């Protein structure tokens, strides 16, 4: 258990990879929500931090499909 905890300490590379992963997905999802004028999704994605999970769910199932990546 201690080994798992040490991977998520602020000085570990895994921590920085996780932060980078979350920021990338959040940026993509926020961009699509804003372009699709989906204010509720925009606010939800902006406030709730799920390390990219909510963002990926939004992009796959709820974004407007007529948009191009």
PQR file of N, CA, C, O and H, with PARSE charges and radii, in Angstrom:
ATOM      1  N   UNK A   1       0.818  -1.187   0.000 -0.4000 1.5000
ATOM      2  CA  UNK A   1       0.000   0.000   0.000 -0.0000 2.0000
ATOM      3  C   UNK A   1       0.866   1.256   0.000  0.5500 1.7000
ATOM      4  O   UNK A   1       0.542   2.233  -0.675 -0.5500 1.4000
ATOM      5  N   UNK A   2       1.959   1.234   0.750 -0.4000 1.5000
ATOM      6  CA  UNK A   2       2.843   2.395   0.786 -0.0000 2.0000
ATOM      7  C   UNK A   2       3.471   2.662  -0.572  0.5500 1.7000
ATOM      8  O   UNK A   2       3.699   3.816  -0.934 -0.5500 1.4000
ATOM      9  H   UNK A   2       2.222   0.440   1.298  0.4000 1.0000
ATOM     10  N   UNK A   3       3.756   1.593  -1.336 -0.4000 1.5000
ATOM     11  CA  UNK A   3       4.319   1.774  -2.673 -0.0000 2.0000
ATOM     12  C   UNK A   3       3.339   2.496  -3.587  0.5500 1.7000
ATOM     13  O   UNK A   3       3.733   3.362  -4.368 -0.5500 1.4000
ATOM     14  H   UNK A   3       3.571   0.656  -1.042  0.4000 1.0000
ATOM     15  N   UNK A   4       2.061   2.139  -3.490 -0.4000 1.5000
ATOM     16  CA  UNK A   4       1.041   2.786  -4.308 -0.0000 2.0000
ATOM     17  C   UNK A   4       0.916   4.272  -3.958  0.5500 1.7000
ATOM     18  O   UNK A   4       0.788   5.118  -4.843 -0.5500 1.4000
ATOM     19  H   UNK A   4       1.741   1.435  -2.856  0.4000 1.0000
ATOM     20  N   UNK A   5       0.955   4.569  -2.688 -0.4000 1.5000
ATOM     21  CA  UNK A   5       0.831   5.960  -2.244 -0.0000 2.0000
ATOM     22  C   UNK A   5       2.012   6.799  -2.719  0.5500 1.7000
ATOM     23  O   UNK A   5       1.841   7.967  -3.068 -0.5500 1.4000
ATOM     24  H   UNK A   5       1.059   3.881  -1.970  0.4000 1.0000
ATOM     25  N   UNK A   6       3.199   6.218  -2.735 -0.4000 1.5000
ATOM     26  CA  UNK A   6       4.369   7.005  -3.134 -0.0000 2.0000
ATOM     27  C   UNK A   6       4.338   7.391  -4.610  0.5500 1.7000
ATOM     28  O   UNK A   6       4.976   8.370  -4.993 -0.5500 1.4000
ATOM     29  H   UNK A   6       3.338   5.269  -2.451  0.4000 1.0000
ATOM     30  N   UNK A   7       3.610   6.647  -5.451 -0.4000 1.5000
ATOM     31  CA  UNK A   7       3.498   6.998  -6.866 -0.0000 2.0000
ATOM     32  C   UNK A   7       2.698   8.276  -7.085  0.5500 1.7000
ATOM     33  O   UNK A   7       2.875   8.953  -8.098 -0.5500 1.4000
ATOM     34  H   UNK A   7       3.091   5.851  -5.140  0.4000 1.0000
ATOM     35  N   UNK A   8       1.831   8.606  -6.154 -0.4000 1.5000
ATOM     36  CA  UNK A   8       0.968   9.769  -6.317 -0.0000 2.0000
ATOM     37  C   UNK A   8       1.412  10.961  -5.473  0.5500 1.7000
ATOM     38  O   UNK A   8       0.644  11.904  -5.285 -0.5500 1.4000
ATOM     39  H   UNK A   8       1.688   8.056  -5.331  0.4000 1.0000
ATOM     40  N   UNK A   9       2.613  10.931  -4.977 -0.4000 1.5000
ATOM     41  CA  UNK A   9       3.183  12.066  -4.268 -0.0000 2.0000
ATOM     42  C   UNK A   9       3.530  13.156  -5.289  0.5500 1.7000
ATOM     43  O   UNK A   9       3.863  12.841  -6.432 -0.5500 1.4000
ATOM     44  H   UNK A   9       3.237  10.165  -5.131  0.4000 1.0000
ATOM     45  N   UNK A  10       3.457  14.414  -4.900 -0.4000 1.5000
ATOM     46  CA  UNK A  10       3.706  15.508  -5.851 -0.0000 2.0000
ATOM     47  C   UNK A  10       5.082  15.511  -6.514  0.5500 1.7000
ATOM     48  O   UNK A  10       5.268  16.211  -7.509 -0.5500 1.4000
ATOM     49  H   UNK A  10       3.187  14.671  -3.972  0.4000 1.0000
ATOM     50  N   UNK A  11       6.034  14.769  -6.007 -0.4000 1.5000
ATOM     51  CA  UNK A  11       7.356  14.772  -6.628 -0.0000 2.0000
ATOM     52  C   UNK A  11       7.597  13.554  -7.518  0.5500 1.7000
ATOM     53  O   UNK A  11       8.721  13.348  -7.976 -0.5500 1.4000
ATOM     54  H   UNK A  11       5.882  14.200  -5.199  0.4000 1.0000
ATOM     55  N   UNK A  12       6.570  12.743  -7.774 -0.4000 1.5000
ATOM     56  CA  UNK A  12       6.770  11.559  -8.602 -0.0000 2.0000
ATOM     57  C   UNK A  12       6.346  11.832 -10.054  0.5500 1.7000
ATOM     58  O   UNK A  12       5.456  12.646 -10.298 -0.5500 1.4000
ATOM     59  H   UNK A  12       5.657  12.910  -7.402  0.4000 1.0000
ATOM     60  N   UNK A  13       6.978  11.158 -11.006 -0.4000 1.5000
ATOM     61  CA  UNK A  13       6.617  11.339 -12.418 -0.0000 2.0000
ATOM     62  C   UNK A  13       5.184  10.898 -12.723  0.5500 1.7000
ATOM     63  O   UNK A  13       4.545  11.465 -13.609 -0.5500 1.4000
ATOM     64  H   UNK A  13       7.702  10.497 -10.809  0.4000 1.0000
ATOM     65  N   UNK A  14       4.676   9.905 -12.010 -0.4000 1.5000
ATOM     66  CA  UNK A  14       3.306   9.436 -12.238 -0.0000 2.0000
ATOM     67  C   UNK A  14       2.315  10.551 -11.918  0.5500 1.7000
ATOM     68  O   UNK A  14       1.316  10.719 -12.618 -0.5500 1.4000
ATOM     69  H   UNK A  14       5.196   9.444 -11.291  0.4000 1.0000
ATOM     70  N   UNK A  15       2.586  11.295 -10.886 -0.4000 1.5000
ATOM     71  CA  UNK A  15       1.728  12.419 -10.510 -0.0000 2.0000
ATOM     72  C   UNK A  15       1.653  13.439 -11.639  0.5500 1.7000
ATOM     73  O   UNK A  15       0.569  13.907 -11.989 -0.5500 1.4000
ATOM     74  H   UNK A  15       3.397  11.159 -10.317  0.4000 1.0000
ATOM     75  N   UNK A  16       2.798  13.781 -12.204 -0.4000 1.5000
ATOM     76  CA  UNK A  16       2.821  14.765 -13.284 -0.0000 2.0000
ATOM     77  C   UNK A  16       2.174  14.229 -14.565  0.5500 1.7000
ATOM     78  O   UNK A  16       1.535  14.987 -15.295 -0.5500 1.4000
ATOM     79  H   UNK A  16       3.679  13.401 -11.919  0.4000 1.0000
ATOM     80  N   UNK A  17       2.328  12.964 -14.837 -0.4000 1.5000
ATOM     81  CA  UNK A  17       1.650  12.356 -15.989 -0.0000 2.0000
ATOM     82  C   UNK A  17       0.135  12.402 -15.804  0.5500 1.7000
ATOM     83  O   UNK A  17      -0.599  12.690 -16.750 -0.5500 1.4000
ATOM     84  H   UNK A  17       2.847  12.348 -14.244  0.4000 1.0000
ATOM     85  N   UNK A  18      -0.333  12.119 -14.591 -0.4000 1.5000
ATOM     86  CA  UNK A  18      -1.757  12.152 -14.297 -0.0000 2.0000
ATOM     87  C   UNK A  18      -2.324  13.567 -14.453  0.5500 1.7000
ATOM     88  O   UNK A  18      -3.413  13.744 -14.998 -0.5500 1.4000
ATOM     89  H   UNK A  18       0.264  11.885 -13.823  0.4000 1.0000
ATOM     90  N   UNK A  19      -1.602  14.547 -13.983 -0.4000 1.5000
ATOM     91  CA  UNK A  19      -2.026  15.945 -14.126 -0.0000 2.0000
ATOM     92  C   UNK A  19      -2.081  16.339 -15.605  0.5500 1.7000
ATOM     93  O   UNK A  19      -3.036  16.978 -16.045 -0.5500 1.4000
ATOM     94  H   UNK A  19      -0.717  14.403 -13.540  0.4000 1.0000
ATOM     95  N   UNK A  20      -1.065  15.960 -16.358 -0.4000 1.5000
ATOM     96  CA  UNK A  20      -1.029  16.270 -17.794 -0.0000 2.0000
ATOM     97  C   UNK A  20      -2.190  15.608 -18.520  0.5500 1.7000
ATOM     98  O   UNK A  20      -2.854  16.241 -19.340 -0.5500 1.4000
ATOM     99  H   UNK A  20      -0.289  15.440 -16.001  0.4000 1.0000
ATOM    100  N   UNK A  21      -2.438  14.334 -18.223 -0.4000 1.5000
ATOM    101  CA  UNK A  21      -3.556  13.576 -18.812 -0.0000 2.0000
ATOM    102  C   UNK A  21      -4.875  14.303 -18.547  0.5500 1.7000
ATOM    103  O   UNK A  21      -5.666  14.496 -19.469 -0.5500 1.4000
ATOM    104  H   UNK A  21      -1.899  13.819 -17.556  0.4000 1.0000
ATOM    105  N   UNK A  22      -5.117  14.702 -17.317 -0.4000 1.5000
ATOM    106  CA  UNK A  22      -6.370  15.355 -16.939 -0.0000 2.0000
ATOM    107  C   UNK A  22      -6.529  16.705 -17.635  0.5500 1.7000
ATOM    108  O   UNK A  22      -7.622  17.037 -18.093 -0.5500 1.4000
ATOM    109  H   UNK A  22      -4.474  14.545 -16.567  0.4000 1.0000
ATOM    110  N   UNK A  23      -5.463  17.477 -17.716 -0.4000 1.5000
ATOM    111  CA  UNK A  23      -5.542  18.801 -18.342 -0.0000 2.0000
ATOM    112  C   UNK A  23      -5.844  18.690 -19.834  0.5500 1.7000
ATOM    113  O   UNK A  23      -6.637  19.464 -20.369 -0.5500 1.4000
ATOM    114  H   UNK A  23      -4.575  17.207 -17.343  0.4000 1.0000
ATOM    115  N   UNK A  24      -5.219  17.737 -20.498 -0.4000 1.5000
ATOM    116  CA  UNK A  24      -5.459  17.557 -21.934 -0.0000 2.0000
ATOM    117  C   UNK A  24      -6.915  17.201 -22.202  0.5500 1.7000
ATOM    118  O   UNK A  24      -7.557  17.825 -23.047 -0.5500 1.4000
ATOM    119  H   UNK A  24      -4.575  17.107 -20.063  0.4000 1.0000
ATOM    120  N   UNK A  25      -7.446  16.202 -21.491 -0.4000 1.5000
ATOM    121  CA  UNK A  25      -8.837  15.792 -21.709 -0.0000 2.0000
ATOM    122  C   UNK A  25      -9.811  16.886 -21.316  0.5500 1.7000
ATOM    123  O   UNK A  25     -10.817  17.089 -21.996 -0.5500 1.4000
ATOM    124  H   UNK A  25      -6.925  15.695 -20.805  0.4000 1.0000
ATOM    125  N   UNK A  26      -9.530  17.598 -20.227 -0.4000 1.5000
ATOM    126  CA  UNK A  26     -10.407  18.680 -19.803 -0.0000 2.0000
ATOM    127  C   UNK A  26     -10.436  19.791 -20.856  0.5500 1.7000
ATOM    128  O   UNK A  26     -11.500  20.334 -21.155 -0.5500 1.4000
ATOM    129  H   UNK A  26      -8.712  17.433 -19.675  0.4000 1.0000
ATOM    130  N   UNK A  27      -9.291  20.123 -21.409 -0.4000 1.5000
ATOM    131  CA  UNK A  27      -9.240  21.157 -22.443 -0.0000 2.0000
ATOM    132  C   UNK A  27     -10.030  20.776 -23.683  0.5500 1.7000
ATOM    133  O   UNK A  27     -10.775  21.595 -24.221 -0.5500 1.4000
ATOM    134  H   UNK A  27      -8.427  19.682 -21.167  0.4000 1.0000
ATOM    135  N   UNK A  28      -9.875  19.554 -24.135 -0.4000 1.5000
ATOM    136  CA  UNK A  28     -10.610  19.092 -25.321 -0.0000 2.0000
ATOM    137  C   UNK A  28     -12.114  19.105 -25.057  0.5500 1.7000
ATOM    138  O   UNK A  28     -12.887  19.584 -25.886 -0.5500 1.4000
ATOM    139  H   UNK A  28      -9.270  18.888 -23.698  0.4000 1.0000
ATOM    140  N   UNK A  29     -12.525  18.584 -23.912 -0.4000 1.5000
ATOM    141  CA  UNK A  29     -13.953  18.517 -23.592 -0.0000 2.0000
ATOM    142  C   UNK A  29     -14.550  19.908 -23.406  0.5500 1.7000
ATOM    143  O   UNK A  29     -15.663  20.166 -23.864 -0.5500 1.4000
ATOM    144  H   UNK A  29     -11.896  18.196 -23.238  0.4000 1.0000
ATOM    145  N   UNK A  30     -13.834  20.800 -22.746 -0.4000 1.5000
ATOM    146  CA  UNK A  30     -14.341  22.161 -22.571 -0.0000 2.0000
ATOM    147  C   UNK A  30     -14.479  22.878 -23.906  0.5500 1.7000
ATOM    148  O   UNK A  30     -15.431  23.627 -24.126 -0.5500 1.4000
ATOM    149  H   UNK A  30     -12.930  20.590 -22.373  0.4000 1.0000
ATOM    150  N   UNK A  31     -13.528  22.644 -24.788 -0.4000 1.5000
ATOM    151  CA  UNK A  31     -13.593  23.269 -26.106 -0.0000 2.0000
ATOM    152  C   UNK A  31     -14.835  22.791 -26.868  0.5500 1.7000
ATOM    153  O   UNK A  31     -15.555  23.597 -27.458 -0.5500 1.4000
ATOM    154  H   UNK A  31     -12.754  22.036 -24.610  0.4000 1.0000
ATOM    155  N   UNK A  32     -15.077  21.482 -26.850 -0.4000 1.5000
ATOM    156  CA  UNK A  32     -16.252  20.942 -27.554 -0.0000 2.0000
ATOM    157  C   UNK A  32     -17.557  21.418 -26.916  0.5500 1.7000
ATOM    158  O   UNK A  32     -18.509  21.737 -27.629 -0.5500 1.4000
ATOM    159  H   UNK A  32     -14.492  20.828 -26.370  0.4000 1.0000
ATOM    160  N   UNK A  33     -17.615  21.471 -25.586 -0.4000 1.5000
ATOM    161  CA  UNK A  33     -18.827  21.937 -24.914 -0.0000 2.0000
ATOM    162  C   UNK A  33     -19.094  23.406 -25.233  0.5500 1.7000
ATOM    163  O   UNK A  33     -20.243  23.798 -25.438 -0.5500 1.4000
ATOM    164  H   UNK A  33     -16.841  21.213 -25.007  0.4000 1.0000
ATOM    165  N   UNK A  34     -18.054  24.207 -25.274 -0.4000 1.5000
ATOM    166  CA  UNK A  34     -18.231  25.625 -25.592 -0.0000 2.0000
ATOM    167  C   UNK A  34     -18.662  25.807 -27.045  0.5500 1.7000
ATOM    168  O   UNK A  34     -19.571  26.587 -27.327 -0.5500 1.4000
ATOM    169  H   UNK A  34     -17.121  23.888 -25.107  0.4000 1.0000
ATOM    170  N   UNK A  35     -18.022  25.100 -27.963 -0.4000 1.5000
ATOM    171  CA  UNK A  35     -18.380  25.217 -29.379 -0.0000 2.0000
ATOM    172  C   UNK A  35     -19.792  24.707 -29.651  0.5500 1.7000
ATOM    173  O   UNK A  35     -20.473  25.198 -30.551 -0.5500 1.4000
ATOM    174  H   UNK A  35     -17.283  24.466 -27.735  0.4000 1.0000
ATOM    175  N   UNK A  36     -20.231  23.711 -28.861 -0.4000 1.5000
ATOM    176  CA  UNK A  36     -21.578  23.169 -29.030 -0.0000 2.0000
ATOM    177  C   UNK A  36     -22.629  23.890 -28.218  0.5500 1.7000
ATOM    178  O   UNK A  36     -23.790  23.484 -28.201 -0.5500 1.4000
ATOM    179  H   UNK A  36     -19.678  23.313 -28.130  0.4000 1.0000
ATOM    180  N   UNK A  37     -22.230  24.969 -27.537 -0.4000 1.5000
ATOM    181  CA  UNK A  37     -23.137  25.761 -26.705 -0.0000 2.0000
ATOM    182  C   UNK A  37     -23.870  24.889 -25.687  0.5500 1.7000
ATOM    183  O   UNK A  37     -25.078  25.027 -25.495 -0.5500 1.4000
ATOM    184  H   UNK A  37     -21.286  25.299 -27.551  0.4000 1.0000
ATOM    185  N   UNK A  38     -23.135  23.999 -25.044 -0.4000 1.5000
ATOM    186  CA  UNK A  38     -23.692  23.124 -24.010 -0.0000 2.0000
ATOM    187  C   UNK A  38     -23.205  23.632 -22.649  0.5500 1.7000
ATOM    188  O   UNK A  38     -22.246  23.113 -22.079 -0.5500 1.4000
ATOM    189  H   UNK A  38     -22.154  23.887 -25.200  0.4000 1.0000
ATOM    190  N   UNK A  39     -23.889  24.655 -22.151 -0.4000 1.5000
ATOM    191  CA  UNK A  39     -23.463  25.352 -20.947 -0.0000 2.0000
ATOM    192  C   UNK A  39     -23.433  24.433 -19.724  0.5500 1.7000
ATOM    193  O   UNK A  39     -22.501  24.500 -18.923 -0.5500 1.4000
ATOM    194  H   UNK A  39     -24.669  25.076 -22.615  0.4000 1.0000
ATOM    195  N   UNK A  40     -24.435  23.587 -19.579 -0.4000 1.5000
ATOM    196  CA  UNK A  40     -24.478  22.686 -18.414 -0.0000 2.0000
ATOM    197  C   UNK A  40     -23.270  21.753 -18.402  0.5500 1.7000
ATOM    198  O   UNK A  40     -22.652  21.549 -17.357 -0.5500 1.4000
ATOM    199  H   UNK A  40     -25.193  23.533 -20.230  0.4000 1.0000
ATOM    200  N   UNK A  41     -22.932  21.189 -19.557 -0.4000 1.5000
ATOM    201  CA  UNK A  41     -21.755  20.321 -19.639 -0.0000 2.0000
ATOM    202  C   UNK A  41     -20.485  21.117 -19.393  0.5500 1.7000
ATOM    203  O   UNK A  41     -19.576  20.629 -18.721 -0.5500 1.4000
ATOM    204  H   UNK A  41     -23.434  21.355 -20.406  0.4000 1.0000
ATOM    205  N   UNK A  42     -20.403  22.309 -19.913 -0.4000 1.5000
ATOM    206  CA  UNK A  42     -19.215  23.145 -19.730 -0.0000 2.0000
ATOM    207  C   UNK A  42     -18.961  23.398 -18.243  0.5500 1.7000
ATOM    208  O   UNK A  42     -17.843  23.220 -17.759 -0.5500 1.4000
ATOM    209  H   UNK A  42     -21.141  22.705 -20.460  0.4000 1.0000
ATOM    210  N   UNK A  43     -19.996  23.808 -17.531 -0.4000 1.5000
ATOM    211  CA  UNK A  43     -19.851  24.094 -16.103 -0.0000 2.0000
ATOM    212  C   UNK A  43     -19.521  22.823 -15.325  0.5500 1.7000
ATOM    213  O   UNK A  43     -18.677  22.848 -14.429 -0.5500 1.4000
ATOM    214  H   UNK A  43     -20.904  23.952 -17.924  0.4000 1.0000
ATOM    215  N   UNK A  44     -20.176  21.716 -15.658 -0.4000 1.5000
ATOM    216  CA  UNK A  44     -19.921  20.450 -14.971 -0.0000 2.0000
ATOM    217  C   UNK A  44     -18.479  20.005 -15.164  0.5500 1.7000
ATOM    218  O   UNK A  44     -17.803  19.643 -14.201 -0.5500 1.4000
ATOM    219  H   UNK A  44     -20.862  21.695 -16.386  0.4000 1.0000
ATOM    220  N   UNK A  45     -18.012  20.033 -16.390 -0.4000 1.5000
ATOM    221  CA  UNK A  45     -16.636  19.609 -16.678 -0.0000 2.0000
ATOM    222  C   UNK A  45     -15.636  20.545 -16.020  0.5500 1.7000
ATOM    223  O   UNK A  45     -14.594  20.099 -15.539 -0.5500 1.4000
ATOM    224  H   UNK A  45     -18.561  20.327 -17.172  0.4000 1.0000
ATOM    225  N   UNK A  46     -15.937  21.830 -15.994 -0.4000 1.5000
ATOM    226  CA  UNK A  46     -15.045  22.814 -15.400 -0.0000 2.0000
ATOM    227  C   UNK A  46     -14.900  22.615 -13.887  0.5500 1.7000
ATOM    228  O   UNK A  46     -13.810  22.780 -13.339 -0.5500 1.4000
ATOM    229  H   UNK A  46     -16.783  22.193 -16.385  0.4000 1.0000
ATOM    230  N   UNK A  47     -15.995  22.261 -13.217 -0.4000 1.5000
ATOM    231  CA  UNK A  47     -15.986  22.179 -11.752 -0.0000 2.0000
ATOM    232  C   UNK A  47     -15.542  20.809 -11.235  0.5500 1.7000
ATOM    233  O   UNK A  47     -14.767  20.729 -10.282 -0.5500 1.4000
ATOM    234  H   UNK A  47     -16.881  22.126 -13.662  0.4000 1.0000
ATOM    235  N   UNK A  48     -16.026  19.741 -11.852 -0.4000 1.5000
ATOM    236  CA  UNK A  48     -15.767  18.393 -11.334 -0.0000 2.0000
ATOM    237  C   UNK A  48     -14.475  17.850 -11.930  0.5500 1.7000
ATOM    238  O   UNK A  48     -14.311  17.808 -13.149 -0.5500 1.4000
ATOM    239  H   UNK A  48     -16.656  19.806 -12.626  0.4000 1.0000
ATOM    240  N   UNK A  49     -13.566  17.437 -11.065 -0.4000 1.5000
ATOM    241  CA  UNK A  49     -12.301  16.850 -11.499 -0.0000 2.0000
ATOM    242  C   UNK A  49     -12.364  15.333 -11.354  0.5500 1.7000
ATOM    243  O   UNK A  49     -12.439  14.811 -10.242 -0.5500 1.4000
ATOM    244  H   UNK A  49     -13.698  17.471 -10.075  0.4000 1.0000
ATOM    245  N   UNK A  50     -12.331  14.632 -12.484 -0.4000 1.5000
ATOM    246  CA  UNK A  50     -12.403  13.171 -12.470 -0.0000 2.0000
ATOM    247  C   UNK A  50     -11.227  12.546 -13.198  0.5500 1.7000
ATOM    248  O   UNK A  50     -11.317  11.400 -13.637 -0.5500 1.4000
ATOM    249  H   UNK A  50     -12.270  15.056 -13.388  0.4000 1.0000
ATOM    250  N   UNK A  51     -10.146  13.260 -13.335 -0.4000 1.5000
ATOM    251  CA  UNK A  51      -8.914  12.787 -13.988 -0.0000 2.0000
ATOM    252  C   UNK A  51      -9.220  12.296 -15.412  0.5500 1.7000
ATOM    253  O   UNK A  51      -8.662  11.297 -15.865 -0.5500 1.4000
ATOM    254  H   UNK A  51     -10.073  14.192 -12.979  0.4000 1.0000
ATOM    255  N   UNK A  52     -10.089  12.993 -16.089 -0.4000 1.5000
ATOM    256  CA  UNK A  52     -10.354  12.700 -17.485 -0.0000 2.0000
ATOM    257  C   UNK A  52     -11.527  11.774 -17.751  0.5500 1.7000
ATOM    258  O   UNK A  52     -11.948  11.648 -18.901 -0.5500 1.4000
ATOM    259  H   UNK A  52     -10.543  13.804 -15.720  0.4000 1.0000
ATOM    260  N   UNK A  53     -12.068  11.123 -16.735 -0.4000 1.5000
ATOM    261  CA  UNK A  53     -13.136  10.139 -16.955 -0.0000 2.0000
ATOM    262  C   UNK A  53     -14.410  10.819 -17.441  0.5500 1.7000
ATOM    263  O   UNK A  53     -14.975  10.409 -18.455 -0.5500 1.4000
ATOM    264  H   UNK A  53     -11.726  11.224 -15.801  0.4000 1.0000
ATOM    265  N   UNK A  54     -14.874  11.854 -16.736 -0.4000 1.5000
ATOM    266  CA  UNK A  54     -16.077  12.569 -17.150 -0.0000 2.0000
ATOM    267  C   UNK A  54     -15.890  13.186 -18.528  0.5500 1.7000
ATOM    268  O   UNK A  54     -16.811  13.187 -19.345 -0.5500 1.4000
ATOM    269  H   UNK A  54     -14.415  12.188 -15.912  0.4000 1.0000
ATOM    270  N   UNK A  55     -14.715  13.704 -18.781 -0.4000 1.5000
ATOM    271  CA  UNK A  55     -14.431  14.344 -20.060 -0.0000 2.0000
ATOM    272  C   UNK A  55     -14.515  13.345 -21.215  0.5500 1.7000
ATOM    273  O   UNK A  55     -15.083  13.651 -22.264 -0.5500 1.4000
ATOM    274  H   UNK A  55     -13.966  13.704 -18.117  0.4000 1.0000
ATOM    275  N   UNK A  56     -13.957  12.165 -21.023 -0.4000 1.5000
ATOM    276  CA  UNK A  56     -13.995  11.135 -22.059 -0.0000 2.0000
ATOM    277  C   UNK A  56     -15.432  10.668 -22.290  0.5500 1.7000
ATOM    278  O   UNK A  56     -15.841  10.471 -23.434 -0.5500 1.4000
ATOM    279  H   UNK A  56     -13.496  11.916 -20.171  0.4000 1.0000
ATOM    280  N   UNK A  57     -16.200  10.490 -21.215 -0.4000 1.5000
ATOM    281  CA  UNK A  57     -17.614  10.097 -21.354 -0.0000 2.0000
ATOM    282  C   UNK A  57     -18.375  11.151 -22.142  0.5500 1.7000
ATOM    283  O   UNK A  57     -19.162  10.816 -23.028 -0.5500 1.4000
ATOM    284  H   UNK A  57     -15.868  10.650 -20.285  0.4000 1.0000
ATOM    285  N   UNK A  58     -18.146  12.428 -21.826 -0.4000 1.5000
ATOM    286  CA  UNK A  58     -18.806  13.498 -22.570 -0.0000 2.0000
ATOM    287  C   UNK A  58     -18.440  13.442 -24.044  0.5500 1.7000
ATOM    288  O   UNK A  58     -19.319  13.509 -24.903 -0.5500 1.4000
ATOM    289  H   UNK A  58     -17.507  12.700 -21.107  0.4000 1.0000
ATOM    290  N   UNK A  59     -17.163  13.320 -24.344 -0.4000 1.5000
ATOM    291  CA  UNK A  59     -16.721  13.332 -25.740 -0.0000 2.0000
ATOM    292  C   UNK A  59     -17.271  12.156 -26.535  0.5500 1.7000
ATOM    293  O   UNK A  59     -17.571  12.299 -27.720 -0.5500 1.4000
ATOM    294  H   UNK A  59     -16.449  13.265 -23.646  0.4000 1.0000
ATOM    295  N   UNK A  60     -17.405  11.021 -25.913 -0.4000 1.5000
ATOM    296  CA  UNK A  60     -17.884   9.831 -26.631 -0.0000 2.0000
ATOM    297  C   UNK A  60     -19.398   9.849 -26.801  0.5500 1.7000
ATOM    298  O   UNK A  60     -19.899   9.543 -27.882 -0.5500 1.4000
ATOM    299  H   UNK A  60     -17.161  10.905 -24.950  0.4000 1.0000
ATOM    300  N   UNK A  61     -20.135  10.205 -25.746 -0.4000 1.5000
ATOM    301  CA  UNK A  61     -21.579  10.013 -25.770 -0.0000 2.0000
ATOM    302  C   UNK A  61     -22.422  11.287 -25.895  0.5500 1.7000
ATOM    303  O   UNK A  61     -23.533  11.215 -26.420 -0.5500 1.4000
ATOM    304  H   UNK A  61     -19.728  10.454 -24.867  0.4000 1.0000
ATOM    305  N   UNK A  62     -21.949  12.432 -25.445 -0.4000 1.5000
ATOM    306  CA  UNK A  62     -22.827  13.589 -25.314 -0.0000 2.0000
ATOM    307  C   UNK A  62     -22.467  14.799 -26.162  0.5500 1.7000
ATOM    308  O   UNK A  62     -23.275  15.723 -26.258 -0.5500 1.4000
ATOM    309  H   UNK A  62     -21.047  12.490 -25.019  0.4000 1.0000
ATOM    310  N   UNK A  63     -21.299  14.837 -26.776 -0.4000 1.5000
ATOM    311  CA  UNK A  63     -20.985  16.017 -27.579 -0.0000 2.0000
ATOM    312  C   UNK A  63     -21.807  15.984 -28.860  0.5500 1.7000
ATOM    313  O   UNK A  63     -22.250  14.923 -29.301 -0.5500 1.4000
ATOM    314  H   UNK A  63     -20.642  14.087 -26.697  0.4000 1.0000
ATOM    315  N   UNK A  64     -21.999  17.132 -29.437 -0.4000 1.5000
ATOM    316  CA  UNK A  64     -22.758  17.197 -30.682 -0.0000 2.0000
ATOM    317  C   UNK A  64     -21.932  16.555 -31.780  0.5500 1.7000
ATOM    318  O   UNK A  64     -20.778  16.931 -31.986 -0.5500 1.4000
ATOM    319  H   UNK A  64     -21.639  17.994 -29.079  0.4000 1.0000
ATOM    320  N   UNK A  65     -22.496  15.606 -32.477 -0.4000 1.5000
ATOM    321  CA  UNK A  65     -21.769  14.768 -33.426 -0.0000 2.0000
ATOM    322  C   UNK A  65     -21.389  15.476 -34.723  0.5500 1.7000
ATOM    323  O   UNK A  65     -20.554  14.965 -35.469 -0.5500 1.4000
ATOM    324  H   UNK A  65     -23.434  15.301 -32.310  0.4000 1.0000
ATOM    325  N   UNK A  66     -21.973  16.627 -35.012 -0.4000 1.5000
ATOM    326  CA  UNK A  66     -21.635  17.320 -36.254 -0.0000 2.0000
ATOM    327  C   UNK A  66     -20.324  18.086 -36.164  0.5500 1.7000
ATOM    328  O   UNK A  66     -19.871  18.674 -37.146 -0.5500 1.4000
ATOM    329  H   UNK A  66     -22.652  17.042 -34.406  0.4000 1.0000
ATOM    330  N   UNK A  67     -19.720  18.077 -34.988 -0.4000 1.5000
ATOM    331  CA  UNK A  67     -18.441  18.770 -34.832 -0.0000 2.0000
ATOM    332  C   UNK A  67     -17.292  17.873 -35.260  0.5500 1.7000
ATOM    333  O   UNK A  67     -17.351  16.652 -35.113 -0.5500 1.4000
ATOM    334  H   UNK A  67     -20.088  17.599 -34.190  0.4000 1.0000
ATOM    335  N   UNK A  68     -16.260  18.486 -35.785 -0.4000 1.5000
ATOM    336  CA  UNK A  68     -15.052  17.767 -36.173 -0.0000 2.0000
ATOM    337  C   UNK A  68     -14.013  17.981 -35.086  0.5500 1.7000
ATOM    338  O   UNK A  68     -13.948  19.062 -34.500 -0.5500 1.4000
ATOM    339  H   UNK A  68     -16.212  19.478 -35.904  0.4000 1.0000
ATOM    340  N   UNK A  69     -13.211  16.986 -34.811 -0.4000 1.5000
ATOM    341  CA  UNK A  69     -12.156  17.106 -33.792 -0.0000 2.0000
ATOM    342  C   UNK A  69     -11.313  18.270 -34.151  0.5500 1.7000
ATOM    343  O   UNK A  69     -10.353  18.578 -33.444 -0.5500 1.4000
ATOM    344  H   UNK A  69     -13.264  16.109 -35.287  0.4000 1.0000
TER
END
